[in-house]
Amino acid sequence: MAITRLGGANAITGTIPTSVGGTGSTAATLPASLINNTSIGNVTALPAGISTGKVLQVVTSTHSTQTSTTSDSYVSTNLDASITPSSSSNKVLVLVAQNGVYKDGSGNGVDIELRRAGSGIAKLADNAGGENNGTYSIGTGGASCFLDSPNSTSSVSYETFFKRTGSDGAAYVQVFGCTSIITLMEIAG
């Protein structure tokens, strides 16, 4: 098997002789059968030396029951999920597809907030929502992602909340039974 060390004047090249376990091949003649992972499809794990960035666990939850509010204060969309990180240094990647977002009434919109354990950590939508054109209603959706550092090894809950903007009508999520999805991924920190 050929040895090559890149490094300018200190570069080492050569052939490992068969007398010490080599194949007698150079890089140009090395048989493909001696090369591991010749395709990215053959890679099944990261090298042991890479300790951060790995996805350690995934939790997904869905909700498709229409929920509405006429409140100017945040109320639950009923879309939630919990995860228990294995280390307090790990992060949680939160992926949310809050679908069927709709407003009625003039000047209304919908604000959506992501909460961890009841406290707001990210605003996912500002004055969003579909329109009512007098014949039918159009519900929109939106996807968001947020990388959180909960600093915990206890169960951590994430939930979306929404409220109307404007002074009349109602705000809706999961309108017409649209399915909203929340996915939590624990990332090695």
Number of C-alpha atoms within 10 A of each C-alpha: 20 17 13 13 10 9 8 7 6 8 10 11 13 14 15 16 13 11 8 8 9 12 17 16 17 16 13 8 11 14 12 8 7 10 8 9 10 11 7 7 7 9 11 8 7 9 8 6 6 9 10 10 12 15 15 13 15 13 14 16 14 17 19 19 17 17 19 21 20 17 17 17 12 16 18 19 25 18 23 24 20 19 20 16 23 16 15 15 14 23 22 26 18 20 17 25 18 26 23 25 31 27 33 19 14 12 13 22 26 25 22 25 21 24 18 18 14 13 11 15 14 17 16 21 20 15 15 22 26 20 19 15 8 6 6 8 15 16 21 19 19 16 14 15 16 16 15 16 15 17 14 15 14 14 12 16 15 21 21 25 22 28 26 31 22 19 14 16 17 21 29 26 35 25 22 17 14 19 19 25 19 24 21 25 20 25 23 20 15
